Amino acid sequence: MVHVGDLRPGDHACLLFGSDEERAWFLRDFVRGGLDAEDKILYLSGAEEDPLGMPRVPAGRVEVVRLGEILSGRGPLEPAALLRRLRGAAERSRREGYRALRVAGDLCAAVHDYGDVRRLLRYEALLAEEFSAGRALAVCQYDIRRCEPAALAALASAHAGSVEADPLVRTPELVVARTYRPQGLRLEGLVDEGAHRCLRDALRSVAAVRGDVSLEMSRVEFLDLGGLRLLMTFARARAARHRTVELTGLRPHLRQVITLVGWDRTPGLRLGAGHGLD
């Protein structure tokens, strides 16, 4: 798994998304990263509506290609035709002085049967070979709500790795990333007094989630009492809305502290599977 901000020319990754919100967060970071890196951005769209749903960008920095324009007679996707289109866009971006071509697209519109999956796998193989020279990078998006699990597994395996939106918090001590399946946050590192503000802001980012919230904590090495109080306060606020906060992956010593203090009985809090315990 790699964050959008860590993508480099030559990378070929995939995004398996399950909600419009998850896709929008990814696209926001993908486009902003491209603007910062002086990349040209190309988006493959299978929809008739606004394909990006992203912040406004300078004219000429984004090119949108609708998959319907390169389907053979509105029929099956032709991998070679799509690759030629991308190769031409990459060449134009170099002539225009951009660092690289940054490609993203929702390819589920091209998946209707197993034959389409095989053609997409051929396209993915050609794309990986084409972009290995380091003049472009690509993130292929697949909507898990629209593709069969077997097809998703095959398509994901055609990529070097998966990508996710940039973390909400990234300091030398703490990383907090948004998760969508389940909805919540993933915490990694150390939470001490200096990280309380960052943790509080990250919790606020999921305060509006309608369902239950999951906090994945298997990589949390240290969490002080102030940080624990922030989690308990967040759980009580969720309880007032008849929702819960589940702490998963807790290390044994953190689970023990929560239990000894009696915070395991906090309204709205649920202790999920522990790290190496359950």
Secondary structure by P-SEA (a helix, b strand, c coil): cccccccccccccccccccaaaaaaaaaaaaaaaaaabbbbbbbbccccccccccccccccbbbbbccccccccccccaaaaaaaaaaaaaaaaaacccbbbbbbbcccccccaaaaaaaaaaaaaaaaaaccccbbbbbbbccccccaaaaaaaaaacccccccccccccccbbbbbbcccccccccccccccaaaaaaaaaaaacccccbbbbbccccccccaaaaaaaaaaaaaaaaacbbbbbccccaaaaaaaaaaccccccccccccccccc
